[in-house]
Amino acid sequence: MSPDDPAHPVVEVGPPAHGGHCVARLDGRVVFVRHAAPGERVRLAVTERRATFWRADAVEVLSPSPDRVPSVWPESGPGGVGGGELAHLALPAQREWKRRVLADTLRRIGGEAIADDVAALAGEDDAVPPVEPVGQDEARGGLRTRTRIDLTVTEDGRAGMYRQRSHEVLPIEHMPLAHEAIDDLGLLGERSPWRHRWRPGARVEAIAPSAGEPLVLVDGEPPARKRSRSALPRRNVREIVDSAVGRLTYRVSGSGFWQVHRDAPHVLVDLVLAAAGDLDGARVVELYSGSGLLTLPLVRAVGHAGTVVSLEGDAAAVRDARRNLHDHPTALLRHGRVDPAAVREVGETVAGARTGSAGPDVVVLDPPRAGAGADVVTAMCDLRPGRVVLVACDPAALARDLAAAREHGYVLESLRPLDLFPHTHHIEAVAALVPVGHDAASRTILTSR
């Protein structure tokens, strides 16, 4: 590129923004730049023009950041597939990026009161607590963490992924974020032995469970292979989670939802249990309960004198949960959309489980990326639980849900941001909320393990 190439302008890169971009300005216009780092001077290739902003890739770095490293996944770089937008940064810099984005999002979307609540937890010098690495991620370089990956087959029969913000499928040769057991399957590359088992356009799911052999599904079905007539195709996997309440065993659908990071299940279970406090004999409402990852340890924690009533909208997930909880009569599993009316109903169910009780002791909720929303949060707060534990996978949704809870009398007691998605912009967080005036002196960050 020539130094004055007008098709590839040069900008000074500003702060990170939610979504894996940095903010820059070009002739007064806001440009969201991918594959850059704050403080860098880069040359751009504009990928999208809108009336109020542009999107662009940094295609040449003129003044690199000290945090920049050779990308661990070049195929997800400029013009490449999505899913590795921070792969060009050192892991500590990725986590600082996420901390800054979380702080900005909580203040901008949640409001000053939420930002001040979080800052009070983090201490005077930081706007939010640090984003914590998980398991052995530091030693592994944040690689080989994903136990589930989705691929799409290209027109010439190769496994690939979608180009960033596109419907175009690009073949890929490497997926360094995938678990070793998935990598060993040999799904990728022109010479993959799997190419005769799928067709162009097929969706390929690869799962590496914590127990047993990996599973591959092509359009939701095990691929054709030689087997005896009596053999049933395998569609489920077994997961084992060692937790504060002992070893937990799950059977879940291969195509169903399960935490992607290899260490996420046991980390989230233990953090949720710790945030929930003493659960012996407690009445718990669990919303968005999925396949029962949190339900099973909650049931163990409440014991025979307690009750857990869960609500999940996905029928397949509820079937998995019933399988995983069939030996636990204190678990009442409900299938239905999580809306205000349903929240009130499960609240009445758990209240009726003990004489003279007005509502649940604890509400645990793990909503999808969009969050629970103001209406559901309002209905949840109306149950007047003594404690709320919120698991959030999107900072904007977290900010909105915290603001709605605060409006109805619940404030943060603890917040733990987690780096469950290294080399991407995604952040997970576990928050505990208590009613206003609930012993404010106890409000603190839960200490790292």
C-alpha positions in Angstrom: 0.0 0.0 0.0 1.3 3.5 -0.8 1.7 5.9 2.1 -1.1 8.1 0.9 -3.5 5.4 -0.4 -7.0 7.1 -0.1 -8.7 3.7 -0.2 -6.9 2.7 3.0 -6.9 5.7 5.3 -4.8 6.0 8.4 -6.3 6.6 11.9 -5.3 6.8 15.5 -7.1 4.1 17.4 -9.1 5.0 20.5 -10.6 3.0 23.4 -12.2 -0.5 23.1 -16.0 -0.8 22.6 -18.4 -3.6 23.2 -18.4 -6.1 20.3 -14.6 -6.5 19.8 -13.9 -3.1 18.2 -11.9 0.0 19.0 -13.3 3.4 18.4 -11.6 5.7 16.0 -12.5 8.9 14.0 -12.0 9.6 10.4 -12.9 13.1 9.1 -15.2 13.5 12.1 -17.0 10.1 11.5 -17.0 7.3 14.1 -15.3 4.2 12.8 -15.5 0.9 14.7 -12.1 -0.8 14.0 -11.5 -4.5 14.4 -8.1 -6.2 14.8 -6.5 -3.1 16.4 -5.5 -2.1 19.9 -6.0 1.2 21.8 -3.2 3.7 21.0 -2.2 2.1 17.7 -1.9 4.0 14.4 -3.3 1.7 11.7 -4.3 1.7 8.0 -8.0 0.7 7.4 -10.0 -1.3 5.0 -13.6 -0.1 5.4 -16.0 -3.0 5.5 -19.3 -1.3 6.1 -20.7 2.2 5.7 -23.7 3.4 7.6 -25.2 6.9 8.0 -23.9 7.3 11.5 -20.8 5.1 11.6 -18.5 2.9 9.6 -16.9 -0.4 10.3 -13.4 -1.3 9.3 -10.5 -3.7 9.7 -7.0 -2.7 10.6 -5.0 -4.1 7.6 -1.7 -2.5 8.4 -0.3 -1.5 11.8 2.0 1.5 11.5 2.6 2.0 15.3 1.9 -1.3 17.2 0.8 -1.4 20.8 3.1 -3.1 23.3 0.2 -5.5 23.9 0.2 -6.8 20.3 1.4 -10.3 19.7 1.4 -12.6 16.6 -2.2 -13.7 16.2 -2.9 -17.2 17.6 -5.5 -17.7 14.9 -4.6 -15.7 11.7 -7.7 -17.2 9.9 -9.8 -15.0 12.1 -7.9 -11.8 11.3 -8.8 -9.0 8.8 -11.2 -10.4 6.2 -11.3 -13.8 7.9 -13.8 -15.7 9.9 -15.4 -14.4 13.1 -14.6 -15.7 16.5 -11.1 -14.6 17.3 -11.3 -10.8 17.3 -8.8 -10.4 20.2 -6.4 -13.1 19.1 -3.7 -10.5 18.3 -3.4 -9.3 21.9 -1.6 -10.9 24.9 -4.0 -12.5 27.4 -3.6 -9.9 30.1 -4.3 -7.2 27.6 -7.5 -9.0 26.5 -8.7 -9.1 30.0 -7.9 -5.5 30.6 -9.8 -4.7 27.3 -12.8 -6.6 28.7 -12.6 -4.8 32.0 -12.7 -1.4 30.3 -15.6 -2.4 28.1 -17.5 -3.8 31.1 -16.9 -0.5 33.1 -18.0 1.6 30.1 -21.1 -0.5 29.4 -22.2 -0.5 33.0 -22.0 3.2 33.3 -23.4 4.0 29.8 -26.3 1.6 29.8 -26.8 0.8 33.5 -26.4 4.4 34.6 -24.3 6.2 37.2 -25.9 4.5 40.2 -24.9 1.0 38.8 -21.4 2.2 37.9 -21.0 3.6 41.4 -22.2 0.4 43.0 -19.7 -1.6 41.0 -16.9 0.8 41.6 -17.6 0.5 45.4 -17.0 -3.2 45.1 -13.8 -2.9 43.0 -12.2 -0.3 45.2 -11.2 3.3 44.7 -8.7 2.7 41.9 -10.7 0.5 39.5 -14.1 1.0 37.9 -14.9 -2.8 37.9 -13.2 -5.8 39.4 -10.6 -7.5 37.2 -11.7 -10.0 34.6 -10.4 -13.4 35.9 -8.7 -16.1 34.0 -10.3 -19.6 34.4 -8.6 -22.9 35.1 -5.3 -23.5 33.2 -6.0 -20.9 30.6 -2.8 -18.9 31.4 -0.6 -22.0 30.9 -2.4 -23.0 27.8 -2.3 -19.5 26.3 -6.1 -19.4 26.2 -6.1 -22.2 23.6 -7.9 -25.5 23.5 -10.7 -24.3 25.8 -13.8 -25.0 23.7 -15.6 -28.3 24.0 -18.1 -27.4 21.4 -17.6 -25.9 18.0 -20.0 -25.3 15.0 -18.8 -25.5 11.4 -20.5 -25.1 8.1 -19.5 -27.0 4.9 -18.4 -25.0 1.9 -19.6 -25.6 -1.7 -16.5 -27.7 -2.3 -17.1 -29.8 0.8 -14.7 -28.4 3.3 -15.5 -27.5 6.9 -15.5 -23.8 7.5 -16.9 -20.8 9.3 -18.7 -17.6 8.3 -16.7 -14.6 7.3 -17.1 -11.9 10.0 -20.5 -10.2 9.6 -21.2 -12.1 6.4 -23.1 -15.1 5.0 -20.1 -16.3 3.1 -18.5 -19.5 4.4 -14.7 -19.7 4.4 -12.8 -23.0 4.7 -10.5 -23.1 7.6 -7.4 -25.2 8.2 -7.0 -24.6 11.9 -9.2 -24.0 15.0 -6.7 -23.5 17.9 -9.5 -22.6 20.3 -11.0 -26.1 20.0 -10.4 -28.8 22.6 -7.6 -31.3 21.7 -10.2 -34.1 21.3 -12.0 -32.1 18.6 -8.7 -31.2 16.9 -7.8 -34.9 16.8 -11.0 -35.7 14.8 -9.4 -34.3 11.7 -12.5 -32.3 10.6 -10.6 -29.5 9.0 -8.6 -29.3 5.8 -8.8 -30.4 2.2 -7.8 -34.0 3.1 -10.3 -34.4 5.9 -11.6 -38.0 6.0 -15.0 -36.6 7.0 -15.7 -35.0 3.6 -17.6 -38.0 2.3 -20.0 -37.8 5.3 -21.4 -34.4 4.7 -22.8 -32.2 1.9 -22.3 -28.6 1.0 -24.2 -26.3 3.3 -24.4 -28.8 6.2 -24.0 -27.7 9.8 -21.4 -29.7 11.7 -21.3 -29.8 15.5 -18.3 -31.3 17.3 -18.5 -32.0 21.0 -15.8 -33.0 23.4 -17.5 -34.1 26.6 -15.7 -34.4 29.9 -16.5 -38.1 29.9 -16.4 -40.5 27.0 -15.6 -40.1 23.3 -16.2 -37.0 21.2 -19.4 -36.7 19.2 -19.9 -35.3 15.7 -23.4 -34.3 14.5 -24.1 -33.4 10.9 -27.4 -31.4 10.6 -28.3 -32.7 14.1 -27.7 -36.4 13.3 -24.7 -38.7 13.7 -23.0 -39.1 10.3 -23.5 -42.3 8.4 -21.0 -45.0 9.2 -20.7 -48.8 9.3 -22.5 -50.2 12.4 -24.6 -53.2 13.3 -28.3 -52.9 12.7 -28.9 -53.0 16.5 -26.7 -50.1 17.3 -28.5 -46.9 18.0 -26.9 -43.7 16.8 -25.4 -41.7 19.7 -26.8 -38.2 20.2 -26.2 -37.6 23.9 -23.0 -37.0 25.8 -22.0 -37.5 29.4 -20.6 -34.6 31.5 -18.9 -34.8 34.9 -18.5 -31.8 37.1 -16.6 -31.8 40.3 -18.0 -29.2 42.6 -18.3 -27.9 46.2 -21.2 -30.3 46.7 -19.4 -33.3 45.2 -19.2 -35.0 41.8 -22.2 -34.2 39.6 -23.1 -36.4 36.5 -25.1 -35.1 33.6 -26.5 -36.6 30.4 -27.1 -33.9 27.8 -28.1 -33.7 24.2 -25.1 -33.2 22.0 -26.9 -30.4 20.1 -28.2 -28.9 23.3 -26.8 -26.0 25.3 -23.9 -26.6 27.6 -21.1 -24.3 28.8 -18.5 -24.2 26.0 -15.3 -23.6 28.1 -13.8 -26.8 29.4 -13.6 -25.4 33.0 -16.8 -23.3 32.9 -19.2 -25.9 34.4 -17.4 -26.4 37.7 -16.3 -22.8 38.0 -19.8 -21.5 37.5 -21.4 -24.1 39.8 -19.0 -23.2 42.6 -19.4 -19.4 42.1 -23.1 -19.6 42.1 -23.2 -21.7 45.2 -20.9 -19.3 47.0 -22.9 -16.3 45.9 -26.2 -18.0 47.0 -24.9 -18.4 50.6 -26.2 -21.0 53.0 -28.8 -23.0 51.1 -29.5 -25.7 53.7 -33.3 -26.1 53.8 -33.7 -23.1 51.4 -36.4 -22.5 48.9 -34.9 -21.6 45.5 -36.4 -20.4 42.3 -34.2 -21.0 39.2 -35.0 -19.2 35.9 -33.6 -20.2 32.5 -32.4 -23.5 34.0 -31.3 -25.2 30.8 -30.3 -28.8 31.1 -29.9 -28.6 34.9 -26.2 -27.6 35.2 -27.1 -25.4 38.2 -30.2 -27.2 39.2 -28.5 -30.4 40.3 -26.0 -28.7 42.7 -28.7 -26.4 44.0 -30.8 -29.4 44.9 -27.9 -31.0 46.6 -27.2 -27.8 48.5 -30.8 -27.3 49.8 -31.0 -30.9 51.0 -34.2 -32.8 51.8 -35.7 -29.9 53.7 -35.4 -27.5 50.8 -37.0 -27.0 47.4 -35.8 -26.0 44.0 -38.4 -24.9 41.4 -36.9 -24.3 38.0 -38.3 -22.8 34.8 -36.9 -23.3 31.3 -38.4 -22.5 27.9 -36.6 -25.0 25.7 -38.4 -28.4 25.7 -35.3 -30.4 24.8 -33.3 -28.8 27.6 -36.1 -29.6 30.1 -36.0 -33.3 28.9 -32.3 -33.3 29.6 -32.9 -31.7 33.0 -35.6 -34.3 33.9 -33.1 -37.1 33.1 -30.4 -35.4 35.2 -32.8 -34.8 38.2 -34.9 -37.9 38.2 -33.6 -39.1 41.5 -34.3 -35.8 43.3 -37.9 -35.3 44.3 -37.2 -31.9 45.8 -36.6 -30.5 42.3 -39.8 -29.3 40.5 -39.0 -28.7 36.9 -41.3 -26.5 34.9 -41.3 -26.0 31.1 -42.6 -22.7 29.8 -41.6 -19.3 28.6 -39.9 -17.2 31.2 -42.2 -14.2 31.5 -43.7 -12.2 34.4 -46.7 -14.4 34.8 -44.6 -17.6 34.9 -42.2 -16.1 37.4 -45.1 -15.2 39.7 -46.4 -18.8 39.3 -43.1 -20.5 40.2 -42.8 -18.0 43.1 -46.2 -19.2 44.4 -45.1 -22.8 43.9 -42.0 -22.5 46.0 -43.8 -20.4 48.6 -46.4 -23.2 49.0 -43.6 -25.7 49.7 -43.3 -24.4 53.3 -46.1 -23.2 55.6 -46.1 -19.5 56.5 -43.6 -18.6 53.8 -44.1 -15.6 51.5 -41.5 -16.4 48.8 -38.2 -17.9 47.8 -35.1 -17.5 49.9 -32.9 -17.3 46.7 -33.5 -16.7 43.0 -30.9 -17.9 40.5 -31.1 -16.9 36.9 -28.9 -17.6 33.9 -30.7 -15.8 31.0 -29.6 -15.9 27.3 -27.4 -13.2 25.8 -30.3 -10.7 25.6 -30.7 -10.8 29.4 -33.8 -11.3 31.5 -35.3 -7.9 30.7 -37.0 -5.3 32.9 -40.4 -7.1 33.0 -38.9 -10.4 34.2 -36.5 -8.7 36.6 -39.5 -6.7 38.1 -41.5 -9.9 38.6 -38.5 -11.6 40.2 -38.0 -8.7 42.6 -41.7 -8.8 43.5 -41.1 -12.2 44.9 -38.9 -10.5 47.5 -36.2 -13.1 47.7 -33.5 -12.7 50.3 -30.8 -13.0 47.6 -30.5 -13.0 43.8 -27.7 -14.7 41.9 -27.4 -13.5 38.3 -25.2 -15.2 35.7 -24.7 -12.9 32.6 -22.9 -13.5 29.3 -23.3 -10.0 27.9 -22.2 -6.7 29.6 -25.1 -4.7 28.0 -27.7 -7.2 29.2 -26.0 -7.3 32.6 -26.2 -3.5 32.9 -29.9 -3.4 32.0 -30.8 -6.2 34.4 -28.8 -4.6 37.2 -30.5 -1.3 36.6 -34.0 -2.8 36.7 -33.2 -4.7 39.9 -31.9 -1.6 41.5 -35.0 0.3 40.6 -37.0 -2.4 42.5 -34.8 -2.4 45.7 -31.9 -4.8 45.0 -28.3 -3.8 45.0 -25.1 -5.5 44.2 -23.3 -7.4 46.9 -20.6 -9.1 44.7 -19.5 -9.2 41.1 -17.1 -11.7 39.5 -16.2 -11.1 35.8 -14.8 -14.2 34.1 -12.8 -14.7 31.0 -14.7 -17.8 29.7 -14.0 -16.9 26.1 -10.3 -16.1 25.6 -9.4 -14.5 22.3 -12.9 -13.2 21.8 -14.7 -10.1 23.2 -17.2 -12.1 25.3 -17.4 -11.8 29.1 -19.2 -13.9 31.6 -20.1 -12.5 35.1 -21.7 -13.8 38.3 -23.4 -11.2 40.4 -25.1 -11.5 43.8 -27.8 -9.0 44.7 -29.5 -8.3 48.0 -32.4 -6.1 49.2 -31.5 -2.5 50.0 -30.4 -2.3 53.6 -29.4 -5.9 53.8 -26.2 -5.3 55.8 -24.3 -3.0 53.4 -21.1 -3.6 55.3 -20.9 -7.1 53.9 -20.8 -5.9 50.3 -17.5 -7.0 48.8 -16.0 -8.8 45.9 -15.8 -12.5 46.3 -12.1 -13.2 46.5 -10.4 -15.2 43.8 -9.7 -18.9 44.5 
